[in-house]
């Protein structure tokens, strides 16, 4: 196993949306999924399932739905602006069928059967998704977390025979980066804008 | 920095709910928060904020609300059963004020101002929460992801001056584990129950 340090993995995580044709082995998928299920979940209930999709026709149809949602949100977007960088055309919008693997992270609803209605409904699936992305990077594989498929969630669920009481949380493309591995630092707001002490907005710590 | 391998961090992650009195340094908090903000977020918008809470009276009040929510969900629970293990009485239910640090992970709502209404509303905050927990473990610190405070979210937000358009996603206690670091493996469903190939329920891969 190609292991790297935790902090190297965390600090080098980048969104990858273009992939080479190099295949992803089943062993790599297993290593990644073993990492996924070590994530915590509420009450350790593990109401998660992960679909590994390699079928070209399935990827093509998922790509069509992704493209439709992408077109809608980018219709007025200037792709040259830095803020639009995550939305630029890529293999996800033009060639999803060529992405080696798609992982669809799913979660069964709580037993009351209601739709998820608060932010915390994702608290037991996205830690596993983050483990997937970190573990992939340790193997030299690129990923990005996407949710645009949810515009067509009913059709996605029908295509993949996903039960009614299961939500699709993220579609994660997986493959070796088209342009080699990038180590440039991602752009982030400085800590003193987002870390508060004791009260909202208080950016300095009282002694 | 105490670094460990990514896979060691992922595979040794355990929920810690009882903490020693050993203080947590500001340097440790900074290391952890620098890891948090490297996580991906939709469109790289970083609509997150993190409250670092050390004030004893604030922790005590958060503990009261946590206790109230915990009592409600555990009223009929047999704490001896393995499934109830995550719900057993702990410093979170009896002594939240003694937890060295509480981190409240928050997210500003999308500009339409509506309440989060689908599982994907958590997709841009829980990856950062997972980074917090993994980075803490690299420093020998214990954490657990909790959401019970949301039963009293309005009161929590008032106490901490959190704006209306911000949701509280997780309350993460942080400290050195009371019982030393545990390396026992967490209980998880086997991969072939949760990883499907091409279609829901298909546990074997066709060639």
Contacts between the chains, C-beta under 8 A, distances in Angstrom:
chain1	res1	chain2	res2	distance
A	1	B	7	6.5
A	3	B	5	4.5
A	3	B	6	6.3
A	3	B	7	5.4
A	3	B	8	7.9
A	4	B	5	7.0
A	4	B	6	5.6
A	5	B	3	4.5
A	5	B	4	7.0
A	5	B	5	6.1
A	5	B	6	6.7
A	6	B	3	6.3
A	6	B	4	5.6
A	6	B	5	6.7
A	6	B	6	4.9
A	6	B	8	7.8
A	6	B	9	4.3
A	6	B	134	5.9
A	6	B	135	7.1
A	6	B	138	5.1
A	7	B	1	6.5
A	7	B	3	5.3
A	7	B	35	6.8
A	7	B	135	7.2
A	7	B	138	6.8
A	8	B	3	7.8
A	8	B	6	7.8
A	9	B	6	4.3
A	10	B	35	4.8
A	10	B	38	5.1
A	10	B	39	7.9
A	10	B	131	5.6
A	10	B	134	7.1
A	10	B	135	6.7
A	11	B	34	7.9
A	11	B	35	7.5
A	11	B	38	5.4
A	13	B	38	5.9
A	13	B	39	7.3
A	13	B	40	6.8
A	15	B	40	6.1
A	26	B	205	6.9
A	29	B	195	8.0
A	30	B	191	7.0
A	33	B	191	5.6
A	33	B	194	8.0
A	33	B	195	5.1
A	34	B	11	7.9
A	34	B	191	6.6
A	35	B	7	6.8
A	35	B	10	4.8
A	35	B	11	7.5
A	37	B	188	4.9
A	37	B	189	7.1
A	37	B	191	6.7
A	37	B	194	6.4
A	38	B	10	5.1
A	38	B	11	5.4
A	38	B	13	5.9
A	38	B	186	6.6
A	38	B	188	6.9
A	39	B	10	7.9
A	39	B	13	7.3
A	39	B	130	6.5
A	40	B	13	6.7
A	40	B	15	6.1
A	40	B	133	7.3
A	40	B	144	7.2
A	40	B	145	5.5
A	42	B	86	7.9
A	42	B	147	7.1
A	43	B	83	7.5
A	43	B	86	5.0
A	43	B	87	7.0
A	44	B	83	8.0
A	44	B	85	7.4
A	44	B	86	5.5
A	44	B	186	7.5
A	44	B	187	6.7
A	46	B	188	6.5
A	46	B	189	5.2
A	46	B	194	7.0
A	48	B	194	6.0
A	49	B	194	5.1
A	49	B	195	7.5
A	49	B	196	6.1
A	49	B	200	7.3
A	50	B	194	6.3
A	50	B	195	5.2
A	50	B	196	7.1
A	51	B	196	5.0
A	51	B	197	7.6
A	51	B	198	7.3
A	51	B	199	7.4
A	51	B	200	6.7
A	52	B	195	6.3
A	52	B	196	7.0
A	52	B	197	5.3
A	52	B	198	7.4
A	52	B	205	7.6
A	53	B	198	6.0
A	54	B	197	7.9
A	54	B	198	7.1
A	55	B	198	5.2
A	58	B	198	6.5
A	83	B	43	7.5
A	83	B	44	8.0
A	85	B	44	7.4
A	86	B	42	7.9
A	86	B	43	5.0
A	86	B	44	5.6
A	87	B	43	6.9
A	106	B	200	8.0
A	107	B	119	6.5
A	115	B	117	7.7
A	115	B	118	7.4
A	116	B	117	8.0
A	116	B	118	6.1
A	116	B	119	4.4
A	117	B	115	7.7
A	117	B	116	8.0
A	117	B	117	6.3
A	118	B	115	7.4
A	118	B	116	6.0
A	118	B	121	7.8
A	118	B	150	6.8
A	118	B	167	7.6
A	119	B	107	6.5
A	119	B	116	4.4
A	119	B	121	4.8
A	119	B	122	4.9
A	119	B	125	7.0
A	119	B	167	4.7
A	119	B	169	5.2
A	120	B	122	6.9
A	120	B	147	4.3
A	120	B	150	5.8
A	120	B	169	6.6
A	120	B	170	7.6
A	121	B	118	7.8
A	121	B	119	4.8
A	121	B	121	7.8
A	121	B	122	6.6
A	122	B	119	4.9
A	122	B	120	6.9
A	122	B	121	6.6
A	122	B	122	2.4
A	122	B	123	6.1
A	122	B	125	7.9
A	122	B	126	5.6
A	123	B	122	6.1
A	123	B	126	5.7
A	123	B	129	7.6
A	123	B	145	6.2
A	123	B	147	5.4
A	123	B	169	6.9
A	123	B	170	6.1
A	125	B	119	7.1
A	125	B	122	7.9
A	125	B	126	7.7
A	126	B	122	5.6
A	126	B	123	5.7
A	126	B	125	7.7
A	126	B	126	3.3
A	126	B	127	5.6
A	126	B	129	7.8
A	126	B	130	7.2
A	127	B	126	5.6
A	127	B	127	7.5
A	127	B	129	6.6
A	127	B	130	3.9
A	127	B	133	7.5
A	127	B	145	6.9
A	129	B	123	7.6
A	129	B	126	7.9
A	129	B	127	6.6
A	130	B	39	6.5
A	130	B	126	7.2
A	130	B	127	3.9
A	130	B	130	4.1
A	130	B	131	6.8
A	131	B	10	5.6
A	131	B	130	6.8
A	133	B	40	7.3
A	133	B	127	7.5
A	134	B	6	5.9
A	134	B	10	7.2
A	134	B	134	7.8
A	135	B	6	7.1
A	135	B	7	7.2
A	135	B	10	6.7
A	138	B	6	5.1
A	138	B	7	6.9
A	144	B	40	7.2
A	145	B	40	5.5
A	145	B	123	6.2
A	145	B	127	7.0
A	147	B	42	7.1
A	147	B	120	4.3
A	147	B	123	5.4
A	150	B	118	6.8
A	150	B	120	5.8
A	160	B	198	7.9
A	160	B	199	5.7
A	160	B	200	5.6
A	161	B	199	5.1
A	161	B	200	4.4
A	161	B	201	6.8
A	162	B	200	4.8
A	163	B	200	6.9
A	166	B	200	7.7
A	167	B	118	7.6
A	167	B	119	4.7
A	169	B	119	5.2
A	169	B	120	6.6
A	169	B	123	6.9
A	170	B	120	7.6
A	170	B	123	6.1
A	186	B	38	6.6
A	186	B	44	7.4
A	187	B	44	6.7
A	188	B	37	4.9
A	188	B	38	6.9
A	188	B	46	6.5
A	189	B	37	7.1
A	189	B	46	5.2
A	191	B	30	7.0
A	191	B	33	5.6
A	191	B	34	6.5
A	191	B	37	6.7
A	194	B	33	8.0
A	194	B	37	6.4
A	194	B	46	7.0
A	194	B	48	6.0
A	194	B	49	5.1
A	194	B	50	6.3
A	195	B	29	8.0
A	195	B	33	5.1
A	195	B	49	7.5
A	195	B	50	5.2
A	195	B	52	6.3
A	196	B	49	6.1
A	196	B	50	7.1
A	196	B	51	5.0
A	196	B	52	7.0
A	197	B	51	7.6
A	197	B	52	5.3
A	197	B	54	7.9
A	198	B	51	7.3
A	198	B	52	7.4
A	198	B	53	6.0
A	198	B	54	7.1
A	198	B	55	5.2
A	198	B	58	6.5
A	198	B	160	7.9
A	199	B	51	7.4
A	199	B	160	5.7
A	199	B	161	5.1
A	200	B	49	7.3
A	200	B	51	6.8
A	200	B	160	5.6
A	200	B	161	4.4
A	200	B	162	4.8
A	200	B	163	6.8
A	200	B	166	7.7
A	201	B	161	6.8
A	205	B	26	6.9
A	205	B	52	7.6
